[in-house]
Amino acid sequence: MRYIGPFFRMNSLSQKEISGQLFHLSKESIKTLVLNSKCGILAQIKTSKKTSDDISMLNNYSPLLCLYRKASPLFIHSKSSHGFDEASFRKEINPSTNALMTLCLLELSEYYSHYNDNNRNIASLEKPFKYLAKEQLQFYSENLRNNEGLFVDKKNISDGNSKGFSLIDKDNKFNFSDQAFMLTAYFLYSHYNESDPISPDYLKFASEILDMFKNYKSALYDLSFNENVQIFLALNVFYKYSCNLDAKKLILDLGDFLICKFQEKDYYEDSIDDCALFAITLMEAYKHTEIISFKEISREISEKLISFYDNDKNVISKLSDKKESKYSCSEINFYLLCLLMYSIQESKTTDLKPIISGLYRKFFVNGGLLTSWPEAPTLDEVERYKKLSLRSADMLDETYFRMPVLPTPKGTGSAPIFVKSLIYSKRKDSLNVKRTSLDSNKNMFNFFLIIYLLKDMVEEFMEFATPLNLEIMTNSENNEVCNSDQDYLSNKTTSQISKDNLFKTTTSNPSEIIESKSNLNLSKDEESNTIDTPSLKGITSSKKVTNLTLLNKNNKVNCSIKGKKYKKNKNQHYNKKKN
């Protein structure tokens, strides 16, 4: 009966419990990958008597400055090493992957800010995660950009982490989505750390990246649908915290264009992940703009995705005659998150519960989508209780964190990560994993999306006090805050910054980055009013970006939906804002 018990409890899982499990998985997985995997270039934490105990605790780990593209998720235990097998590392460094990792740390630092009330029996990771996020952003600016200042893929050609690092450009290409996620990461740090002296410089840098998108908006029309959906997501995350009017205009224009492009092709046939992510992002865009068409299209996509669900086998039916179907981890995650968000937006929690729980059971619990699942907090840890109270009345069941039948990292020797894909046999009605390896881009994207979408719900369920003086405001107060935020960003980005450019040279020693106290200067030349080539710093370089043909400002988009008047909802969406 040990097996049957958890099975029946699984069938009765609510969306809140599934959300809690996914958030717990993502939170603990990020901690494992960032602090213990050694799958990247390591930070050298320098402490002194003035260093707080919170930061000093990082000396007990091997925190990452950046994350490599691929590795084996199995831990190697020896006297000299505890982490992933370095021989399995694919030492390529992708900007989006690392920006998403930093965004996870920043969002989790806000989550851990609730742990600072009174003396708790578990250490808060708020300050360590903020500190590490800052060091990562510093590293990215110095080492992950080309001569034009754009973030590009890099490759570490050094023999091992113990011998420092030597980075080269992987190729001459750049992706707009990389710049978009970096924009969001630099801004979010300044948003959560306004008192940090570096924050105005990060804010200025974020403004420069936003200016690039404004100046080269027409170039986005030549990008792939997938690339544009990622940019659309990044802009919505940025707008959620900034209320920046230029970002809102880009959201309106890009959302309009993407709806048009989506209607030109049947993306459901081979891009269910793009469809689900687009629906999720449209839901976010509706919250930020109140444009009815965004909500209507997200509803249409969600209903279409629901129609693909096989209620008997609890899988997503694919339009193929093949005996086997392949599901990527992103496809399953985006599909599930889309249904979760849609059930909330349309008040269909009860109607969609069988589909959400059936899909979750099939893929997450029984299908092998994950290599392992983090253990639940013990009964003497505050995380096991609402309000972190340690009171029996507030104790949460284990099913809020995990299913008892799932393997633990200790039992498997593997970090809790998503496998790249699953193969479904229609004849056997079974799922199989062909290869287990860490795809850092897919994992960081999945973990960030889970944390970003579910954090507020988890905090509400945990009955945390409203952090950082955040509160729901009236319509007029909300508009006033957005306007004041826009003025704040404008004032900050036009302020005089030191002429010393910290990012002119690349250092090969992580400790030099951490110890450096120079001021940032990430701005373009003061006299430049327009951008002739994509650039995030005012330098002259003989190295040219290979795909500058994308940047023709005269590009036009022929689409019936262009020029369409936006239909706005009368019900105002309320943003949260710091006082």
NUFI-955476 format. One line per field, with one value per residue (C-alpha): chain; residue in one letter; x, y, z. Coordinates in Angstrom, 1 decimal. Layout:
chain <- [A_...]
res <- [A_...]
c1 <- [X_...]
c2 <- [Y_...]
c3 <- [Z_...]
END
This chain:
chain <- [A_A_A_A_A_A_A_A_A_A_A_A_A_A_A_A_A_A_A_A_A_A_A_A_A_A_A_A_A_A_A_A_A_A_A_A_A_A_A_A_A_A_A_A_A_A_A_A_A_A_A_A_A_A_A_A_A_A_A_A_A_A_A_A_A_A_A_A_A_A_A_A_A_A_A_A_A_A_A_A_A_A_A_A_A_A_A_A_A_A_A_A_A_A_A_A_A_A_A_A_A_A_A_A_A_A_A_A_A_A_A_A_A_A_A_A_A_A_A_A_A_A_A_A_A_A_A_A_A_A_A_A_A_A_A_A_A_A_A_A_A_A_A_A_A_A_A_A_A_A_A_A_A_A_A_A_A_A_A_A_A_A_A_A_A_A_A_A_A_A_A_A_A_A_A_A_A_A_A_A_A_A_A_A_A_A_A_A_A_A_A_A_A_A_A_A_A_A_A_A_A_A_A_A_A_A_A_A_A_A_A_A_A_A_A_A_A_A_A_A_A_A_A_A_A_A_A_A_A_A_A_A_A_A_A_A_A_A_A_A_A_A_A_A_A_A_A_A_A_A_A_A_A_A_A_A_A_A_A_A_A_A_A_A_A_A_A_A_A_A_A_A_A_A_A_A_A_A_A_A_A_A_A_A_A_A_A_A_A_A_A_A_A_A_A_A_A_A_A_A_A_A_A_A_A_A_A_A_A_A_A_A_A_A_A_A_A_A_A_A_A_A_A_A_A_A_A_A_A_A_A_A_A_A_A_A_A_A_A_A_A_A_A_A_A_A_A_A_A_A_A_A_A_A_A_A_A_A_A_A_A_A_A_A_A_A_A_A_A_A_A_A_A_A_A_A_A_A_A_A_A_A_A_A_A_A_A_A_A_A_A_A_A_A_A_A_A_A_A_A_A_A_A_A_A_A_A_A_A_A_A_A_A_A_A_A_A_A_A_A_A_A_A_A_A_A_A_A_A_A_A_A_A_A_A_A_A_A_A_A_A_A_A_A_A_A_A_A_A_A_A_A_A_A_A_A_A_A_A_A_A_A_A_A_A_A_A_A_A_A_A_A_A_A_A_A_A_A_A_A_A_A_A_A_A_A_A_A_A_A_A_A_A_A_A_A_A_A_A_A_A_A_A_A_A_A_A_A_A_A_A_A_A_A_A_A_A_A_A_A_A_A_A_A_A_A_A_A_A_A_A_A_A_A_A_A_A_A_A_A_A_A_A_A_A_A_A_A_A_A_A_A_A_A_A_A_A_A_A_A_A_A_A_A_A_A_A_A_A_A_A_A_A_A_A_A_A_A_A]
res <- [M_R_Y_I_G_P_F_F_R_M_N_S_L_S_Q_K_E_I_S_G_Q_L_F_H_L_S_K_E_S_I_K_T_L_V_L_N_S_K_C_G_I_L_A_Q_I_K_T_S_K_K_T_S_D_D_I_S_M_L_N_N_Y_S_P_L_L_C_L_Y_R_K_A_S_P_L_F_I_H_S_K_S_S_H_G_F_D_E_A_S_F_R_K_E_I_N_P_S_T_N_A_L_M_T_L_C_L_L_E_L_S_E_Y_Y_S_H_Y_N_D_N_N_R_N_I_A_S_L_E_K_P_F_K_Y_L_A_K_E_Q_L_Q_F_Y_S_E_N_L_R_N_N_E_G_L_F_V_D_K_K_N_I_S_D_G_N_S_K_G_F_S_L_I_D_K_D_N_K_F_N_F_S_D_Q_A_F_M_L_T_A_Y_F_L_Y_S_H_Y_N_E_S_D_P_I_S_P_D_Y_L_K_F_A_S_E_I_L_D_M_F_K_N_Y_K_S_A_L_Y_D_L_S_F_N_E_N_V_Q_I_F_L_A_L_N_V_F_Y_K_Y_S_C_N_L_D_A_K_K_L_I_L_D_L_G_D_F_L_I_C_K_F_Q_E_K_D_Y_Y_E_D_S_I_D_D_C_A_L_F_A_I_T_L_M_E_A_Y_K_H_T_E_I_I_S_F_K_E_I_S_R_E_I_S_E_K_L_I_S_F_Y_D_N_D_K_N_V_I_S_K_L_S_D_K_K_E_S_K_Y_S_C_S_E_I_N_F_Y_L_L_C_L_L_M_Y_S_I_Q_E_S_K_T_T_D_L_K_P_I_I_S_G_L_Y_R_K_F_F_V_N_G_G_L_L_T_S_W_P_E_A_P_T_L_D_E_V_E_R_Y_K_K_L_S_L_R_S_A_D_M_L_D_E_T_Y_F_R_M_P_V_L_P_T_P_K_G_T_G_S_A_P_I_F_V_K_S_L_I_Y_S_K_R_K_D_S_L_N_V_K_R_T_S_L_D_S_N_K_N_M_F_N_F_F_L_I_I_Y_L_L_K_D_M_V_E_E_F_M_E_F_A_T_P_L_N_L_E_I_M_T_N_S_E_N_N_E_V_C_N_S_D_Q_D_Y_L_S_N_K_T_T_S_Q_I_S_K_D_N_L_F_K_T_T_T_S_N_P_S_E_I_I_E_S_K_S_N_L_N_L_S_K_D_E_E_S_N_T_I_D_T_P_S_L_K_G_I_T_S_S_K_K_V_T_N_L_T_L_L_N_K_N_N_K_V_N_C_S_I_K_G_K_K_Y_K_K_N_K_N_Q_H_Y_N_K_K_K_N]
c1 <- [0.0_3.0_2.8_-0.9_-1.2_0.9_-0.8_-4.3_-2.9_-1.5_-4.9_-6.2_-3.4_-4.6_-3.1_-1.6_0.2_1.5_2.6_4.3_6.1_7.4_8.5_10.3_12.0_13.2_14.4_16.4_17.7_19.0_20.8_22.4_23.5_24.8_26.5_27.6_27.9_31.2_29.8_31.3_33.8_34.0_33.8_36.6_34.9_37.1_36.0_37.2_36.3_33.7_32.1_28.7_28.2_25.6_28.2_30.9_28.7_29.5_33.0_31.3_30.3_31.7_29.5_29.4_30.2_28.8_27.3_28.5_26.2_26.3_27.5_26.7_24.4_26.0_28.1_31.7_32.8_36.5_38.9_39.7_36.4_32.7_30.7_29.9_32.5_34.7_35.4_31.8_31.7_30.9_32.5_30.4_28.8_25.5_24.4_20.6_21.3_23.4_21.1_18.3_20.4_21.0_17.3_16.5_18.9_17.4_13.8_14.8_16.7_13.3_11.7_14.3_13.9_10.9_13.3_14.9_12.2_13.3_15.8_15.0_16.5_17.5_19.9_18.4_20.0_18.8_22.1_24.3_22.2_22.2_26.0_26.5_24.1_26.1_29.4_27.8_26.6_30.1_31.6_29.2_29.9_33.7_33.8_30.7_30.7_32.2_34.0_30.7_29.6_27.0_26.6_27.6_28.4_31.8_33.9_36.4_39.6_41.5_42.2_40.4_38.9_42.0_44.0_41.8_40.0_40.6_37.4_37.1_34.1_32.3_31.3_30.5_26.8_24.6_21.1_18.6_17.1_20.4_20.4_16.8_17.4_20.6_18.5_16.1_18.8_20.7_17.6_16.2_19.4_19.1_15.4_16.0_19.2_18.6_21.0_23.9_26.3_26.5_22.8_22.6_25.3_23.4_20.2_22.0_23.3_19.8_18.6_21.2_20.1_16.5_17.6_19.1_15.7_14.0_16.5_16.5_12.9_12.4_15.2_13.0_10.6_13.2_13.8_12.3_9.1_10.8_13.4_10.8_8.7_11.7_12.2_8.5_8.8_11.9_10.3_7.2_9.4_11.3_8.0_6.5_9.2_9.9_6.6_8.8_6.7_9.2_9.1_5.3_5.4_7.7_5.4_2.4_4.2_5.9_2.8_0.8_3.4_3.7_-0.1_0.1_3.0_1.4_-1.7_0.4_1.6_0.4_2.9_0.9_2.2_5.8_6.2_3.9_6.5_6.5_2.7_2.4_5.1_3.5_0.1_1.8_3.5_0.3_-1.3_1.5_1.2_-2.6_-1.9_0.6_-1.4_-5.0_-5.2_-8.2_-6.7_-3.8_-6.2_-8.4_-5.5_-4.0_-7.4_-7.6_-4.2_-4.8_-8.1_-6.4_-3.6_-6.2_-7.8_-4.6_-4.7_-5.5_-7.6_-7.2_-3.4_-2.7_-0.3_-0.3_-1.5_0.8_-0.2_2.0_1.6_4.9_4.9_6.9_6.5_9.3_8.6_11.2_11.3_10.4_7.4_6.0_6.8_5.4_2.3_1.7_2.4_0.2_-2.7_-2.0_-1.9_-5.0_-7.0_-6.3_-7.0_-10.3_-11.3_-11.2_-9.3_-11.9_-12.5_-8.8_-7.7_-8.1_-5.9_-3.3_-3.0_-3.1_-0.3_1.7_1.4_2.3_5.4_6.7_6.0_6.0_7.6_11.2_11.2_13.5_16.6_15.7_13.5_14.7_13.7_11.0_12.0_12.1_9.5_11.9_12.7_10.6_10.2_7.8_5.3_3.1_4.5_7.6_5.9_6.9_3.4_1.6_-1.5_0.6_2.5_2.3_2.0_4.9_2.8_3.2_6.9_7.2_5.6_7.0_7.5_10.1_13.8_16.0_19.3_21.0_19.5_20.4_23.6_22.3_21.3_17.6_17.4_15.1_16.2_16.4_13.6_11.3_10.3_6.7_5.8_2.2_2.0_3.4_2.0_5.3_7.9_11.6_14.7_17.4_20.1_20.5_22.6_22.3_21.2_21.7_19.7_16.6_16.9_17.5_14.6_12.3_13.4_13.1_9.7_8.4_9.9_8.7_5.2_4.6_6.5_3.7_1.2_3.6_4.3_0.6_-0.1_2.8_1.1_4.3_4.0_4.0_7.8_9.6_6.5_4.7_1.0_-1.9_-2.8_-5.8_-6.0_-4.8_-2.0_-0.8_-0.6_1.2_3.7_4.3_4.9_7.3_9.1_9.6_10.9_13.2_14.7_15.1_16.8_19.1_20.2_20.9_23.0_26.7_28.7_32.4_34.5_36.5_35.4_35.6_34.7_37.4_39.6_39.0_40.5_41.3_41.1_37.7_39.2_40.2_36.6_35.3_37.9_37.6_36.2_36.2_33.1_31.1_30.8_28.7_27.3_27.8_29.6_27.9_27.6_26.0_22.2_21.6_23.0_24.5_25.4_24.3_26.6_26.4_29.6_31.3_34.3_35.6_36.4_37.5_35.5_32.1_29.0_28.2_24.4_24.1_21.8_19.1_19.5_17.9_15.8_13.7_12.3_8.5_6.0_3.0_0.4_-3.4_-3.3_-0.7_-2.4_-5.3_-6.7_-6.0_-9.1_-8.5_-10.1_-11.9_-10.7_-7.3_-4.6_-2.8_0.9_2.9_5.5_7.9_7.1]
c2 <- [0.0_2.3_2.8_3.0_5.7_8.3_7.4_8.4_11.4_12.4_12.3_14.7_17.3_20.8_23.4_25.1_21.9_21.3_25.0_24.5_21.4_23.0_26.1_23.9_22.0_25.1_26.8_23.9_23.0_26.6_26.3_23.0_24.1_27.5_26.6_22.9_21.8_23.6_23.5_26.9_29.5_29.8_32.9_33.6_34.9_37.3_38.0_40.2_41.1_43.6_40.9_39.7_36.2_35.8_36.4_34.4_31.3_31.2_30.0_26.7_26.3_26.7_29.5_30.1_33.3_31.7_28.4_26.1_24.8_21.1_18.5_15.3_15.9_13.2_14.3_13.1_12.6_12.6_14.1_17.0_17.5_17.6_18.6_17.5_15.6_18.3_15.9_16.1_19.9_21.6_24.9_27.2_30.2_31.5_35.0_34.1_31.1_33.1_36.1_33.6_32.1_35.6_36.4_33.3_34.3_37.8_36.5_34.0_36.7_38.5_35.2_34.7_38.2_36.8_34.6_37.6_38.2_37.0_34.2_31.3_27.9_28.2_30.6_33.2_33.2_36.7_38.5_35.7_35.5_39.3_39.3_36.5_38.1_41.3_39.4_37.5_40.7_42.2_39.1_39.2_42.8_42.2_38.9_38.0_41.0_41.5_44.7_46.4_45.8_43.2_40.0_37.0_33.3_32.6_29.5_28.7_27.2_26.8_23.3_23.5_25.7_25.5_27.2_30.3_30.9_32.1_33.1_33.5_34.4_31.3_33.0_36.5_36.2_37.9_37.3_40.1_37.7_37.6_41.4_41.4_39.0_40.9_44.1_42.5_41.1_44.4_46.3_43.8_44.0_47.8_47.5_45.1_46.9_50.7_51.5_49.7_52.3_50.2_50.2_53.6_52.3_49.0_51.1_53.2_50.1_48.6_51.9_51.6_48.1_49.4_52.2_49.6_47.9_51.2_52.2_48.8_47.8_47.1_44.5_42.4_41.8_39.6_37.3_33.9_33.5_31.7_34.5_37.2_35.3_35.2_39.0_39.5_37.6_39.5_42.9_41.9_40.8_44.1_46.1_44.3_45.9_49.1_50.4_51.9_53.5_52.8_49.1_49.2_50.6_47.8_45.3_46.7_46.7_43.4_41.7_43.0_41.8_38.3_37.8_38.5_36.2_33.5_33.5_33.0_29.5_26.5_26.4_23.7_21.1_21.1_24.0_23.4_24.9_28.2_28.2_27.7_30.2_32.8_32.2_32.7_35.9_37.3_36.7_38.7_41.4_41.7_42.3_45.1_46.8_45.7_45.1_42.8_41.2_39.9_38.1_36.9_35.3_33.8_32.2_30.9_29.3_27.8_26.3_24.8_23.4_21.8_20.2_18.3_16.6_12.8_12.3_8.5_8.4_11.8_12.9_15.7_14.3_15.2_15.4_12.5_8.9_7.9_5.1_7.3_10.9_13.1_15.7_18.2_19.3_22.8_21.6_19.8_22.7_25.5_23.4_22.8_26.4_27.7_25.6_26.7_30.4_30.0_28.3_31.3_34.0_32.4_31.0_27.5_25.8_23.1_22.4_22.1_20.2_16.7_17.7_19.5_16.7_14.0_15.6_16.2_12.6_11.2_13.3_14.7_11.9_8.7_9.7_10.4_14.1_14.8_13.0_13.5_15.6_17.7_16.4_18.2_20.3_18.4_18.9_21.0_23.5_26.7_26.2_23.4_25.8_28.7_32.0_30.1_29.7_26.2_25.9_22.6_24.3_25.8_22.6_21.7_18.2_16.7_16.8_20.6_20.0_16.6_13.3_10.5_8.1_10.4_9.6_12.0_13.5_11.5_8.3_8.8_10.8_13.2_16.9_17.6_18.7_18.3_15.8_17.2_15.1_12.1_9.5_8.3_4.9_4.9_1.1_0.6_3.8_4.5_7.2_6.7_8.7_8.1_10.3_12.1_15.3_18.8_21.2_24.5_26.7_24.6_24.1_27.7_28.8_26.3_27.1_30.9_30.7_28.6_30.9_34.0_32.8_31.0_33.0_35.4_32.5_30.6_33.6_34.2_30.6_30.7_33.8_35.8_39.5_41.8_42.3_45.6_47.6_46.4_46.9_46.9_50.4_52.1_53.0_56.6_55.5_52.9_55.3_57.8_55.2_54.1_57.8_58.3_55.2_56.5_59.8_57.9_55.8_58.9_60.9_58.0_57.3_60.9_61.4_61.9_58.6_58.3_58.4_55.4_52.4_49.3_47.1_48.1_45.1_41.5_39.9_36.2_36.1_35.9_37.3_40.5_41.0_40.5_42.8_45.5_48.8_50.8_52.7_51.5_53.4_51.4_54.3_55.1_58.3_61.3_63.0_60.1_60.5_57.6_54.1_53.1_49.6_47.7_48.9_49.0_51.0_53.8_52.1_51.8_48.4_46.7_43.6_43.7_41.8_39.4_39.9_43.6_43.2_42.6_46.2_48.0_50.7_50.9_47.4_47.4_44.8_44.0_42.7_43.2_43.6_46.4_49.8_48.1_50.1_48.6_47.6_48.3_46.7_49.0_47.0_48.4_45.9_46.8_46.7_46.2_48.8_49.7_52.8]
c3 <- [0.0_0.2_-3.6_-3.9_-1.2_-3.0_-6.2_-4.9_-3.2_-6.6_-8.2_-5.7_-6.0_-6.4_-8.7_-5.6_-4.6_-8.2_-8.2_-4.8_-6.0_-9.2_-7.3_-4.7_-7.5_-9.3_-6.1_-4.9_-8.4_-8.9_-5.5_-6.5_-10.0_-8.9_-5.7_-6.0_-9.7_-10.6_-14.1_-15.2_-14.2_-10.4_-8.3_-5.8_-2.7_-0.9_2.7_5.4_9.0_7.6_5.4_6.8_7.8_5.1_2.4_4.1_3.9_0.2_1.1_2.0_-1.7_-5.2_-6.6_-10.4_-12.2_-15.4_-16.4_-19.2_-22.0_-21.3_-18.7_-17.1_-14.0_-12.0_-9.0_-8.7_-5.1_-4.3_-1.8_-4.1_-5.9_-5.3_-8.4_-11.9_-13.9_-15.6_-18.5_-19.5_-19.7_-23.0_-22.2_-24.3_-22.5_-23.8_-22.7_-22.4_-20.3_-17.9_-17.8_-16.9_-14.1_-12.6_-12.9_-11.0_-8.2_-8.1_-7.9_-5.3_-3.3_-3.0_-1.9_0.8_2.0_4.0_6.0_7.7_10.3_13.8_14.3_12.0_12.1_8.4_6.8_4.4_1.0_0.2_0.6_-0.8_-3.9_-4.4_-3.9_-6.4_-8.9_-8.8_-9.4_-12.3_-14.0_-13.5_-15.1_-18.1_-18.8_-18.9_-20.6_-22.6_-25.0_-28.4_-29.6_-30.3_-26.8_-27.7_-25.7_-27.7_-27.2_-25.8_-25.4_-22.6_-24.2_-20.9_-19.7_-16.4_-13.7_-11.6_-14.4_-14.8_-18.0_-21.5_-23.5_-27.2_-29.4_-30.6_-33.8_-35.1_-34.6_-32.0_-30.9_-30.0_-27.4_-25.5_-25.3_-24.1_-21.2_-20.2_-20.2_-17.8_-15.5_-15.2_-14.5_-12.0_-9.9_-9.7_-8.9_-5.9_-4.8_-5.1_-2.3_-4.0_-5.6_-8.7_-9.3_-11.2_-13.6_-14.2_-14.7_-17.3_-19.0_-19.2_-20.7_-23.4_-24.3_-24.4_-26.7_-29.1_-29.3_-30.0_-32.7_-34.4_-33.9_-37.6_-37.4_-35.2_-38.0_-39.8_-36.8_-36.3_-34.4_-31.6_-31.2_-31.1_-28.5_-26.2_-26.7_-26.1_-22.8_-21.7_-22.4_-20.4_-17.4_-17.7_-17.9_-14.8_-12.6_-14.5_-15.9_-18.6_-21.3_-24.1_-23.2_-23.2_-26.8_-27.9_-26.2_-28.1_-31.4_-31.1_-29.7_-32.7_-35.1_-33.5_-33.6_-37.3_-37.9_-35.8_-38.1_-41.2_-40.3_-38.4_-35.5_-33.7_-36.0_-34.9_-32.4_-29.5_-27.1_-29.1_-29.1_-25.3_-24.5_-26.8_-25.0_-21.6_-22.8_-24.2_-20.9_-19.3_-22.0_-21.3_-17.6_-18.5_-21.4_-21.0_-24.7_-25.3_-28.4_-26.4_-24.0_-26.9_-28.8_-25.7_-25.0_-28.6_-28.3_-24.9_-26.0_-29.1_-27.0_-24.6_-27.6_-28.3_-24.9_-24.9_-21.8_-21.9_-22.2_-20.5_-23.3_-25.9_-29.2_-32.1_-35.8_-36.9_-38.1_-36.5_-33.9_-31.5_-30.5_-29.0_-26.3_-25.3_-21.6_-22.7_-24.6_-21.5_-19.1_-21.3_-22.0_-18.3_-17.3_-20.0_-18.7_-15.1_-16.0_-18.3_-15.5_-13.3_-15.9_-17.0_-13.6_-14.9_-12.1_-11.5_-15.3_-16.0_-12.9_-14.5_-17.4_-15.4_-12.8_-15.5_-17.5_-14.3_-13.2_-16.6_-17.3_-14.0_-11.6_-13.7_-17.0_-16.1_-17.1_-14.2_-13.0_-9.4_-7.1_-4.1_-0.7_1.2_4.2_7.4_10.2_12.2_9.3_9.0_5.3_6.1_7.7_6.5_7.7_8.7_12.0_13.2_14.5_13.9_12.6_9.8_8.8_5.1_3.8_1.9_-1.2_-1.3_-2.0_-3.8_-4.4_-2.1_-5.0_-6.7_-6.4_-4.5_-5.5_-2.8_-4.0_-7.7_-7.3_-9.8_-9.6_-10.0_-13.6_-16.6_-19.2_-22.7_-24.1_-23.7_-26.3_-26.2_-27.6_-28.8_-28.9_-25.3_-23.9_-22.2_-21.9_-22.1_-21.8_-24.4_-22.9_-19.6_-19.7_-18.5_-21.2_-19.3_-21.7_-21.5_-17.8_-16.9_-19.2_-17.5_-14.0_-14.5_-16.1_-13.2_-10.6_-12.4_-12.9_-9.6_-7.0_-6.2_-5.8_-3.6_-1.4_-1.0_-0.1_2.4_3.9_3.7_4.7_1.7_1.1_0.5_1.3_-1.9_-2.0_-4.4_-5.5_-7.0_-10.7_-10.2_-7.8_-10.2_-13.1_-10.9_-9.9_-13.5_-14.5_-11.5_-12.5_-16.0_-14.6_-12.3_-15.1_-17.3_-14.5_-13.6_-17.2_-18.0_-14.8_-15.2_-14.8_-14.2_-17.4_-16.3_-18.4_-16.3_-19.2_-21.7_-21.0_-20.3_-17.2_-17.0_-13.2_-11.5_-8.3_-10.1_-11.1_-7.5_-6.0_-8.5_-7.2_-10.4_-11.5_-14.5_-17.7_-20.1_-22.1_-25.8_-26.9_-25.4_-28.8_-30.6_-31.0_-33.4_-33.7_-37.0_-35.9_-32.8_-30.0_-26.3_-25.7_-27.5_-29.0_-32.5_-33.7_-36.9_-35.9_-37.7_-36.8_-39.6_-39.7_-39.9_-42.9_-40.3_-39.2_-42.1_-40.5_-43.6_-43.3_-43.4_-42.2_-44.4_-42.1_-42.0_-38.3_-38.4_-37.9_-36.1_-33.2_-29.9_-28.0_-24.3_-21.3_-18.9_-15.9_-14.9_-14.1_-10.8_-10.6_-7.5_-6.7_-4.0_-2.0]
END
